Amino acid sequence: MKSDDLGLFGPGSVTWKVHEEPILIVAGLRSLYLQALHPRAMAGVAQNSDYRTDAWGRLVRTATYVATTIYGTTAEAEAAGARLRRLHDRMRATDPNTGEEFRIDEPDLLRWVHVAEVESFLSTARRAGLRLTDDEVDGYYTEQRRSAALVGLDPDSVPGTAEEVAEYYRAVRPELRMTREAAETALLLTAPPLPWKLSLPARLGLSLGPPRWAYLGIAGTALALLPAWARRMYGGLGLPTTALSADLTVRALRLALGTVPRRYREGPILQAARQRAERLTATPLAG
C-alpha cells in the first residue's frame, strides 16, 4: 500500500467537494441531534462516553476522525478506522427498554450513525447553497460507503443513493423517539459548558455574550435543519416556513464563512491533503 497517496476519495471526488464547505460545522451538530433520537444508539453513547463532562473534546475527536478519513492517505484512513473498531469492539451497553445487553458495534447501530452523519453533511451543504447535480448526490452516498466500511459495515448494506437514504429513514423512523437521554443530549448540544480558556473570563466576571450567542445561533440553525419529522420529535413545528427560515440562515452563514481566509477556516489535515495532491498530480488545485 502506498503511504503517500490521495486517500480514499481524492480531489476529484464529490466527497472532497462537499467536505471543503466550512458550513459543515453546522452539519455536524445536526447529525448529533438526529443521532440522539435512536434510543439504543443513544444508550450506547451515554453508557460508554464522557461526552457530558468532555463535550468539546468529543467533538474535536470526532471532527479529527472524519477529516482523517476524508483527507488522509489511505493508510491513515484505514488506521483511524481500525482504532475505532478496536475501541467499539470492547464496548457494551444495556437497552433502556428491555434490559438486554448489546454491543455498540451492532450493524444496525453503526448504519444509523453513518446515515445520519452523511445525510446531514450532504443536506446541510446543499441547503447552504452548494450546487450538486442529482448524480453527484448519489455519487456522494456511494463514495461514503468506503467510510462505512472503515467502521466495520458491509458497504452493500449501506444506502448508496438519495432514494435509498430516504427509504432507510422511512424504515427506521418507527424505532426513533424522544427519550430522557436524547433530551439531555440536546440540551448539552445547545448550551454546552464552555472550554476552560473561554470559561475563565466568565469566572472573573467578564462578559462572554457574543461567543455564547453565536454558538446558540449555530445550534438553533442545526436543529431547524432537521427533517420535519425529527423537529416534531423535539417538540418543534415541522412547518415549511421553519425549513425556509433555516435555509436562509444557513445560506447567510455560508457566505459569512466564505469571507474568512482559507488558512483560518481549513484545518491542518485538509491543508496537508491539498499540498499532497498538488505534489502527486503536479497540477495546482483550485479552491
C-alpha positions as CSV (number, residue, x, y, z in Angstrom):
1,M,0.0,0.0,0.0
2,K,1.3,3.5,-0.8
3,S,2.0,5.6,2.3
4,D,1.6,8.8,0.3
5,D,-1.4,8.8,-1.9
6,L,-4.7,10.7,-2.5
7,G,-6.6,8.7,0.1
8,L,-10.0,7.0,-0.2
9,F,-11.5,9.8,-2.2
10,G,-9.2,12.4,-3.7
11,P,-9.6,16.0,-5.1
12,G,-11.9,14.9,-8.0
13,S,-14.5,13.3,-5.7
14,V,-17.9,14.6,-4.7
15,T,-16.8,13.9,-1.1
16,W,-14.0,16.5,-1.3
17,K,-16.4,18.9,-2.9
18,V,-18.9,18.6,0.0
19,H,-16.4,18.5,2.8
20,E,-14.5,21.5,1.7
21,E,-17.5,23.5,2.9
22,P,-16.9,25.2,6.2
23,I,-20.6,25.2,6.8
24,L,-20.3,21.5,7.8
25,I,-19.7,22.7,11.3
26,V,-23.5,23.1,11.4
27,A,-24.0,19.7,9.7
28,G,-22.0,18.0,12.5
29,L,-24.4,19.4,15.1
30,R,-27.4,18.5,13.0
31,S,-26.1,14.9,12.8
32,L,-25.7,14.7,16.6
33,Y,-29.3,16.0,17.2
34,L,-30.6,13.4,14.8
35,Q,-28.5,10.5,16.1
36,A,-29.8,11.2,19.6
37,L,-33.3,10.2,18.6
38,H,-32.3,6.5,18.3
39,P,-32.8,5.2,21.9
40,R,-30.5,2.2,21.6
41,A,-27.7,4.2,19.8
42,M,-28.1,7.0,22.4
43,A,-27.8,4.4,25.3
44,G,-24.6,3.1,23.7
45,V,-23.1,6.6,23.7
46,A,-24.4,7.6,27.2
47,Q,-23.1,4.4,28.8
48,N,-19.6,4.4,27.2
49,S,-18.7,8.1,26.7
50,D,-17.6,11.1,28.7
51,Y,-19.5,13.4,26.4
52,R,-21.3,15.0,29.4
53,T,-18.0,16.2,31.0
54,D,-15.9,16.5,27.9
55,A,-18.3,17.6,25.2
56,W,-15.8,19.7,23.3
57,G,-13.1,17.0,23.5
58,R,-15.5,14.5,21.9
59,L,-16.5,17.0,19.2
60,V,-12.8,17.6,18.4
61,R,-12.0,13.9,18.3
62,T,-15.0,13.2,16.0
63,A,-14.1,16.0,13.7
64,T,-10.5,14.8,13.5
65,Y,-11.6,11.3,12.7
66,V,-13.9,12.5,9.9
67,A,-11.2,14.8,8.5
68,T,-8.6,11.9,8.6
69,T,-10.9,9.5,6.7
70,I,-11.8,12.2,4.1
71,Y,-8.4,13.8,3.5
72,G,-5.8,11.5,5.0
73,T,-3.8,9.0,3.0
74,T,-5.4,5.5,2.5
75,A,-3.1,4.2,5.3
76,E,-4.1,7.0,7.7
77,A,-7.8,6.5,7.0
78,E,-7.6,2.7,7.4
79,A,-5.5,3.1,10.6
80,A,-8.1,5.5,12.0
81,G,-10.9,3.1,11.2
82,A,-9.0,0.2,12.8
83,R,-8.5,2.2,16.0
84,L,-12.3,3.0,16.1
85,R,-13.2,-0.7,15.5
86,R,-10.9,-1.8,18.3
87,L,-12.5,0.8,20.6
88,H,-16.0,-0.3,19.7
89,D,-15.2,-4.0,20.0
90,R,-14.9,-3.9,23.8
91,M,-17.9,-1.7,24.5
92,R,-21.3,-2.9,25.7
93,A,-24.4,-1.2,26.8
94,T,-27.8,-2.0,28.2
95,D,-31.0,-1.4,26.3
96,P,-33.1,1.1,28.3
97,N,-36.4,-0.6,27.4
98,T,-35.6,-4.3,27.5
99,G,-32.6,-4.5,29.8
100,E,-30.8,-6.5,27.2
101,E,-27.0,-6.1,26.9
102,F,-25.8,-5.3,23.4
103,R,-22.6,-4.5,21.5
104,I,-22.4,-0.9,20.4
105,D,-20.9,-2.0,17.1
106,E,-24.1,-3.8,16.0
107,P,-24.5,-3.2,12.3
108,D,-27.9,-1.6,12.8
109,L,-26.5,1.0,15.2
110,L,-23.4,1.7,13.1
111,R,-25.6,2.1,10.0
112,W,-27.9,4.6,11.8
113,V,-24.9,6.7,12.9
114,H,-23.4,6.6,9.4
115,V,-26.5,7.5,7.5
116,A,-27.5,10.3,9.9
117,E,-24.0,11.7,9.6
118,V,-23.5,11.6,5.8
119,E,-27.1,12.8,5.1
120,S,-26.5,15.7,7.5
121,F,-23.3,16.7,5.7
122,L,-24.9,16.5,2.3
123,S,-28.2,18.1,3.0
124,T,-26.7,21.0,5.0
125,A,-24.2,21.8,2.3
126,R,-26.9,21.8,-0.4
127,R,-29.3,23.9,1.6
128,A,-26.5,26.3,2.3
129,G,-26.1,26.8,-1.4
130,L,-23.6,24.2,-2.6
131,R,-24.7,23.2,-6.1
132,L,-24.8,19.5,-6.8
133,T,-26.5,17.5,-9.5
134,D,-28.6,14.5,-8.7
135,D,-25.8,12.3,-10.0
136,E,-23.4,14.0,-7.7
137,V,-25.7,13.5,-4.7
138,D,-25.9,9.8,-5.5
139,G,-22.2,9.7,-6.1
140,Y,-21.5,11.2,-2.6
141,Y,-23.6,8.5,-0.9
142,T,-21.9,5.8,-3.0
143,E,-18.5,7.2,-2.2
144,Q,-19.3,7.3,1.5
145,R,-19.8,3.5,1.6
146,R,-16.0,3.5,1.8
147,S,-16.3,5.4,5.1
148,A,-18.9,2.9,6.3
149,A,-16.5,0.0,5.6
150,L,-13.9,1.6,7.9
151,V,-16.2,1.2,10.9
152,G,-16.9,-2.4,10.0
153,L,-20.1,-2.2,7.9
154,D,-20.6,-4.2,4.8
155,P,-20.7,-1.4,2.1
156,D,-23.5,-3.2,0.3
157,S,-25.7,-2.9,3.4
158,V,-25.4,0.9,3.4
159,P,-27.7,3.2,1.4
160,G,-25.8,4.4,-1.6
161,T,-28.2,6.8,-3.3
162,A,-30.6,9.5,-2.2
163,E,-33.6,7.3,-2.8
164,E,-32.1,4.5,-0.7
165,V,-31.4,7.0,2.1
166,A,-35.0,8.2,2.0
167,E,-36.2,4.6,2.1
168,Y,-33.9,3.9,5.0
169,Y,-35.3,6.8,7.0
170,R,-38.8,5.6,6.3
171,A,-37.9,2.2,7.6
172,V,-36.1,3.3,10.8
173,R,-38.5,6.1,11.9
174,P,-40.7,3.7,14.0
175,E,-37.7,3.0,16.2
176,L,-37.0,6.7,16.9
177,R,-38.4,8.7,19.8
178,M,-37.5,11.4,22.3
179,T,-36.1,9.9,25.5
180,R,-34.7,11.4,28.6
181,E,-31.1,10.8,27.4
182,A,-32.0,12.4,24.0
183,A,-33.4,15.4,25.7
184,E,-30.3,15.7,27.9
185,T,-28.0,15.4,24.9
186,A,-30.0,18.0,23.0
187,L,-29.7,20.4,25.9
188,L,-25.9,19.8,26.2
189,L,-25.5,20.3,22.4
190,T,-27.5,23.5,22.6
191,A,-25.7,25.0,25.6
192,P,-22.5,23.1,26.3
193,P,-20.1,24.1,29.0
194,L,-17.5,26.5,27.7
195,P,-14.0,25.2,27.2
196,W,-11.6,26.2,30.0
197,K,-9.9,29.0,28.2
198,L,-13.3,30.6,27.4
199,S,-14.9,29.9,30.7
200,L,-12.1,31.6,32.7
201,P,-13.2,35.2,31.7
202,A,-16.7,34.3,32.9
203,R,-15.4,33.2,36.2
204,L,-13.7,36.5,36.5
205,G,-16.9,38.3,35.9
206,L,-16.2,39.3,32.2
207,S,-18.9,39.0,29.6
208,L,-18.9,36.2,27.1
209,G,-22.1,37.3,25.4
210,P,-21.0,37.3,21.7
211,P,-19.4,33.8,21.7
212,R,-22.2,32.3,23.6
213,W,-24.9,33.9,21.4
214,A,-23.1,33.0,18.3
215,Y,-22.9,29.3,19.3
216,L,-26.6,29.3,20.2
217,G,-27.4,30.7,16.8
218,I,-25.5,27.8,15.1
219,A,-27.1,25.2,17.4
220,G,-30.6,26.7,16.7
221,T,-29.9,26.6,12.9
222,A,-28.7,22.9,13.2
223,L,-32.0,22.0,14.9
224,A,-34.1,23.9,12.4
225,L,-32.3,22.0,9.5
226,L,-33.6,18.6,10.8
227,P,-36.2,16.8,8.8
228,A,-39.7,17.9,9.8
229,W,-40.4,14.6,11.5
230,A,-37.3,15.0,13.6
231,R,-38.2,18.6,14.6
232,R,-41.6,17.4,15.7
233,M,-39.9,14.8,18.0
234,Y,-38.0,17.6,19.6
235,G,-41.3,19.5,20.2
236,G,-40.9,21.9,17.4
237,L,-43.1,22.5,14.4
238,G,-42.5,20.7,11.1
239,L,-43.7,23.7,9.1
240,P,-42.3,24.6,5.7
241,T,-41.7,28.1,7.0
242,T,-39.3,26.7,9.6
243,A,-37.3,25.0,6.9
244,L,-37.3,28.1,4.7
245,S,-36.0,30.2,7.6
246,A,-33.3,27.6,8.3
247,D,-32.3,27.7,4.6
248,L,-32.0,31.5,4.6
249,T,-29.9,31.4,7.8
250,V,-27.5,28.7,6.7
251,R,-27.0,30.4,3.4
252,A,-26.1,33.6,5.1
253,L,-23.8,31.8,7.4
254,R,-22.0,30.1,4.5
255,L,-21.5,33.4,2.8
256,A,-20.0,34.8,6.0
257,L,-17.7,31.9,6.5
258,G,-16.6,32.3,2.8
259,T,-15.1,35.7,3.7
260,V,-12.7,34.1,6.2
261,P,-9.2,33.5,4.7
262,R,-8.7,29.9,3.8
263,R,-5.7,29.5,6.2
264,Y,-8.1,30.2,9.1
265,R,-11.1,28.1,8.1
266,E,-9.3,25.0,6.8
267,G,-7.7,22.6,9.2
268,P,-4.2,21.2,9.0
269,I,-5.4,17.8,7.7
270,L,-7.1,19.4,4.7
271,Q,-4.2,21.7,4.1
272,A,-1.8,18.8,4.1
273,A,-4.1,16.9,1.7
274,R,-4.1,19.8,-0.7
275,Q,-0.3,20.0,-0.7
276,R,0.0,16.3,-1.2
277,A,-2.5,16.3,-4.1
278,E,-0.6,19.1,-5.8
279,R,2.6,17.3,-5.4
280,L,1.3,13.9,-6.6
281,T,-0.7,15.3,-9.5
282,A,1.7,18.2,-10.3
283,T,-1.5,20.2,-11.0
284,P,-2.4,23.1,-8.7
285,L,-5.9,22.7,-7.3
286,A,-8.4,25.5,-7.5
287,G,-10.3,26.2,-4.3
